[in-house]
Amino acid sequence: IPVIDKAGRPDGTWTRTDFDWDAQNDQYICPEGHALKQFRRNYSDPDRGPTGKGTAKYRALKLTCQVCPSKPKCCPNADARSITREEHEDARQVARDLAKTDAYAIAMKLRKKVEMLFAHLKRILGLSRLRLRGPCGA
């Protein structure tokens, strides 16, 4: 059984959460202070820019990573570190932050009770097509 460190990775390397997001400059900053950028130069050809697929890839310079003292913890099996960022990552981060609050824990506990009641209705009483929506249906 592999030993999992506090970051949740069995190999002990850094995760995306160890890198700081700099929204103003559109880049990640590694724990050593180096920048991971999506583009290193401006392209005159619009087809060479963002992919439009909802995912952006941020990379560090190979020369920077090769001399970095933290390379074994950052990218031991690659020449340089790269991180992908989804288009709606800001909204996901808001949801992750909300999930850490006490109000969220209370809401999930209350929701579990209601969801179990509906599960029993569907499974035991055979109400498999029970479709109630809105305040009137509840």
N, C-alpha and C positions, 0 to 999 in steps of 0.2 A: 504494500500500500504506500503510495507516494506521500511524503510529508507536504502538507499545504501550508504556505506561509500566511501571514496576516492579510496580504493583498489578494489571497484566494487563488494564486497560481501555484501549481505543483513544482515548477522549476525555479521559483523564487525571483523571476524577472519582473521588471516594472510593468504595470498596466497603464491604460489610458488615464486612469484617475490620478496617477503620479505626475502627469504632465499638466501644466497650467494652460488654460485657453485664454489667449489674448484676442478678444473680439475686435478691438480697435484696429489692430494690425493684421487680422485674419491669419493667425499663426498659433502653434503650440510652442510652449517653452518647456524644455526638459528640466529635470531637477538640477542639472549642472549649469543651466542658464543659456543653453544653445537653442536657436530657433529652428522649428520645423515648419517649412513653408509649402504652400501648394504650388506656387509658381515662383520662379527665380527671376523672370523677366516678363515684360509685357509683349504680347504677341500681336502683330499687325493682322494676322489671319484669324478671323473669329472662330473658325473651326478648330483651332488649336487650343482654345480656352477651356472653360468648364465643360464637362461631359454632358451635363443636363440629365444625368441618370439619378440624381439625388444623393450621390456620394462623392465626397472630395477626399483626395489622398494627400496627406502632408508628409513631407520627407525632410530628413536632415541631410546635410552634406556628408558625403563619404569620407572626405578628408578630416572633417570635424569628429566623426564617430571613431575613426581609426586611432586617433591619439587621445581619446577621452578616457580618463581613469575608471569611469563607471560602465564601460562597454560590456563587461561580463554580466552586469545586472540589467542592462538595457537591451542589447541586441547581440547575444553571444553567437548566434548562428547566421547572422546577416551582416552585410557590409555596412549598412546604415539603417537607422530606425525609421519606420514609416507608421503613420497612424491614419486610419480612415475616419471620416466624420460624416454622419448622415445629415441630410438637408434640414431635418426637424430636430436636431440634437438639442437645441435650446429648450424646446417644449418637453423633450424627454427629461432634461435635467430638472425642470420645474416639477415634473411628476416624481422624480427620484427624491427631490428635497421635501415634497409634501408627504411622501411615504415614510419619512423619518420623524414626523410629528406625532404628538400624543393624540391629537384629534383623529388622525388617520387610523391609529390603532383601535380607538374606540369605535369608529365607524365600521371597520372591518369585523370587529367582534359582533356588532349589532347586525351587520349584513349576513354573517354566517348563520345566525338564528333564522332569519327570514328565508334565506336560500335553502336551508334544510327543510323547512316546512313545505316549500314548493316541491322539493325533490321527493319528499314522502308522498305528497298528493299525486305526483306523476307516477311514481313507482308502485306504491301500494294500492291506491284507489284507481289506477289505470287512466288517469286524466292526462294522457300523453299529448293531447292537442289543446292543452290549457294555455290560451294566449290572452293574457290581460295586459293592457297597456294604459299608461296614464293614471291619474289619481282616481278616475271613476272605476277603472278596472280593478284597482287594488282595493 
